[in-house]
Amino acid sequence: MIGRNFVDQMGRSVRIPLEPKRIISLVPSQTELLYDLGLSDEVIGITKFCIHPASWFRVKQRVGGTKQLNMDLIRSLQPDFIIGNKEENTKEDIEALEKEFPVWMSDISTFDDALSMIDVLGDIVNRKDEAEFLVEEITEAFAPLENLGQQKSFLYFIWDDPAFLTGKNTFIDSMLTKIGYKNACDLERYPALTECPNVQPDVVFLSSEPYPFKENHLLKFQEMFPKADIRLIDGEMCSWYGSRMKLAANYFEHL
């Protein structure tokens, strides 16, 4: 194959065609990024969770869920480039696909990881200028927000009954600390609330995804944390690394 070697965010060297023309994205936020970088017919496959942009969701071939891929369908599409993510996709699926196709993997735990991903993918799909401009837009949009949270402590819930939190070493934590909040949970990844006893946060965020917290959950959490400010929050704005980050800055400012 005539192509270039790129090291992905898992440290793997991947040889990718000079001009990928049959791209499958296995990650919703990175699907949206490809659209915002100006790709169109080059993207031939997305997942059933790739809801943005709506125009692609309606017409692009869906290859299953992020963790339940239709491997036979992917093979039939004969992609020349597949984009995945360490957390979103399963190790088994990726190991099977990389034996047959170039698979570039993101691994994102921080704000800067996301900017690096945008920059590299822009280069891979020949949209380097567009990617650099997007990175500048995001960086400039977040710059005035570094003290927005006034160092208030937070808990960010991603699930209910049982209750699970977002801890350290996650992209969500990095996004909220970027704007001046501090995590009341000192554990990493996604611990249960029972693993963080006696925490008394200033703010409790109830995310719209993956668990769809609604208005009817507010009273329950207010009783659990009577001194905290309980807020519903758009999970896409906190967890979608990619071009949605430029929308997230404005969202946080008016939260």
C-alpha positions in Angstrom: 0.0 0.0 0.0 1.2 3.5 -0.9 0.7 5.4 2.3 2.1 7.0 5.4 2.8 5.6 8.9 1.1 7.3 11.8 1.5 6.4 15.5 -1.9 6.3 17.2 -2.7 7.3 20.8 -2.1 3.7 21.9 1.4 3.8 20.6 0.7 1.6 17.6 2.2 2.4 14.2 -0.5 2.2 11.5 0.1 2.5 7.7 -2.7 4.5 6.2 -3.4 5.3 2.5 -2.3 8.8 1.3 -5.9 9.7 0.6 -8.3 7.4 2.5 -11.5 7.1 0.4 -13.5 4.5 2.3 -13.5 5.5 6.0 -15.4 3.8 8.8 -15.8 5.6 12.1 -16.5 3.6 15.2 -16.8 6.6 17.6 -19.7 9.1 17.6 -17.6 12.2 18.5 -15.0 11.4 15.9 -17.7 10.8 13.3 -18.9 14.4 14.0 -15.3 15.6 13.7 -14.9 14.1 10.3 -18.0 15.9 9.1 -16.8 19.2 10.5 -13.4 18.8 8.9 -15.2 18.7 5.5 -15.4 15.0 4.7 -18.5 13.6 2.9 -18.6 10.6 0.6 -15.2 9.4 2.1 -17.1 8.2 5.2 -18.9 5.0 4.3 -19.7 3.6 7.7 -20.7 4.8 11.2 -22.2 3.3 14.3 -25.8 3.5 15.4 -24.8 5.9 18.1 -23.2 8.4 15.6 -26.2 10.7 15.8 -24.4 13.9 14.7 -24.7 15.1 12.1 -28.3 14.1 11.6 -27.8 14.1 7.8 -25.2 11.3 8.1 -27.2 9.4 10.7 -30.0 9.1 8.2 -28.1 8.0 5.1 -24.7 6.5 6.2 -24.4 2.7 6.6 -24.5 1.8 10.3 -22.1 -1.0 11.3 -23.6 -1.8 14.7 -23.0 -0.3 18.1 -19.6 0.8 19.4 -19.2 -2.4 21.4 -21.3 -4.6 19.2 -19.9 -4.2 15.7 -21.3 -6.1 12.7 -17.9 -7.5 11.6 -19.3 -9.1 8.5 -20.9 -5.9 7.3 -17.6 -4.0 8.0 -15.7 -6.5 5.9 -18.2 -6.2 3.1 -17.7 -2.5 2.9 -14.0 -2.9 2.4 -12.8 0.2 4.2 -9.3 1.5 3.6 -9.2 3.2 7.0 -11.0 2.6 10.3 -11.1 5.0 13.3 -11.7 3.6 16.8 -11.2 4.4 20.5 -9.7 2.4 23.3 -12.6 3.0 25.7 -15.5 3.1 23.2 -14.6 -0.1 21.3 -13.8 -3.6 22.5 -10.2 -5.0 22.4 -11.5 -8.1 20.6 -13.2 -6.3 17.8 -10.2 -4.0 17.2 -7.7 -6.8 17.2 -9.8 -8.7 14.6 -10.2 -5.6 12.4 -6.5 -4.5 12.5 -5.6 -7.9 11.0 -7.4 -6.9 7.8 -7.6 -3.1 7.7 -5.6 0.0 8.9 -7.1 0.9 12.3 -6.1 4.1 14.1 -7.0 4.3 17.7 -7.6 7.3 20.0 -7.1 7.1 23.7 -8.3 10.3 25.3 -8.2 11.2 29.0 -7.4 14.9 28.9 -8.3 18.0 27.0 -4.9 18.1 25.3 -5.3 14.4 24.2 -8.4 15.5 22.4 -6.7 18.4 20.7 -3.8 16.1 19.6 -6.4 13.6 18.2 -8.0 16.4 16.1 -4.6 17.5 14.8 -3.5 14.0 13.8 -6.8 12.9 12.2 -6.8 16.2 10.2 -3.4 15.2 8.8 -4.5 11.7 8.1 -7.6 12.7 6.1 -5.8 15.6 4.3 -7.7 18.3 6.3 -4.6 19.6 8.2 -5.4 23.3 7.8 -9.0 22.7 8.9 -7.9 20.7 11.9 -5.4 23.3 13.0 -8.0 26.0 12.7 -10.4 24.0 14.8 -7.8 23.4 17.5 -7.2 27.2 17.6 -10.9 27.8 17.9 -11.3 25.4 20.8 -8.2 26.7 22.6 -9.3 30.3 22.3 -12.9 29.5 23.4 -11.8 27.8 26.6 -9.1 30.4 27.5 -11.5 32.8 29.3 -13.2 30.0 31.3 -10.3 28.8 33.4 -11.9 30.3 36.6 -15.5 29.7 35.7 -16.0 27.0 38.4 -14.3 29.1 41.1 -12.6 25.9 42.4 -16.0 24.5 43.6 -16.0 20.8 44.2 -18.2 18.6 42.0 -19.5 15.0 41.6 -20.5 14.0 38.1 -23.0 11.1 37.9 -23.1 8.9 34.8 -25.5 6.2 36.2 -28.2 5.8 38.8 -29.2 2.8 40.9 -26.4 1.8 41.3 -24.9 5.3 41.3 -21.6 5.7 39.4 -19.4 8.7 39.2 -16.8 10.2 36.9 -13.4 10.2 38.7 -9.9 11.3 37.8 -8.1 10.3 34.6 -11.1 10.8 32.5 -11.9 13.3 29.7 -15.0 14.5 31.6 -12.9 15.3 34.7 -10.4 17.1 32.4 -13.1 19.2 30.8 -14.5 20.3 34.2 -11.2 21.0 35.8 -10.2 23.0 32.6 -13.0 25.5 33.5 -12.1 25.8 37.2 -13.9 23.0 39.0 -12.3 20.3 41.2 -13.4 16.7 41.5 -14.7 15.8 44.9 -13.9 12.1 44.1 -10.2 11.3 44.3 -10.6 7.8 42.7 -9.8 7.2 39.0 -12.1 6.3 36.1 -15.7 5.5 37.0 -16.1 4.4 40.7 -19.4 3.7 42.5 -20.6 6.3 44.9 -20.2 3.8 47.7 -16.4 3.9 47.0 -16.4 7.7 47.8 -18.2 7.8 51.2 -18.9 11.1 53.1 -18.1 13.4 50.1 -19.9 16.7 50.3 -19.5 18.4 46.9 -20.5 22.0 46.1 -22.1 21.0 42.9 -23.7 17.7 41.7 -23.9 17.2 37.9 -26.4 14.7 36.6 -25.5 13.8 33.0 -27.9 13.2 30.1 -25.8 10.2 29.0 -25.2 7.3 29.3 -27.9 7.4 31.9 -30.6 9.8 31.0 -31.0 11.9 34.1 -34.2 14.0 34.1 -35.9 16.7 36.3 -37.5 13.9 38.4 -34.0 12.9 39.7 -33.2 16.3 41.2 -35.1 15.9 44.4 -33.5 12.5 45.1 -30.0 13.9 44.8 -30.9 17.0 46.7 -31.9 14.8 49.6 -28.5 12.9 49.3 -26.5 16.2 49.1 -28.6 18.8 50.9 -25.9 21.5 50.7 -25.0 21.0 47.0 -26.3 22.8 43.9 -27.9 20.0 41.8 -27.8 20.5 38.1 -28.7 18.5 35.0 -25.9 18.7 32.4 -25.5 17.8 28.7 -23.3 14.8 28.6 -22.3 15.3 25.0 -20.8 18.7 25.9 -18.7 17.1 28.6 -17.7 13.8 27.0 -17.6 14.2 23.2 -14.0 14.9 22.3 -13.7 16.5 18.9 -15.4 19.4 17.2 -18.2 19.5 19.7 -15.7 21.0 22.1 -16.0 24.3 20.4 -19.8 24.3 21.3 -19.0 23.1 24.8 -17.2 26.3 25.8 -20.2 28.4 25.0 -22.5 25.9 26.8 -20.4 25.9 30.0 -20.3 29.7 30.0 -24.1 29.8 30.1 -24.7 26.7 32.2 
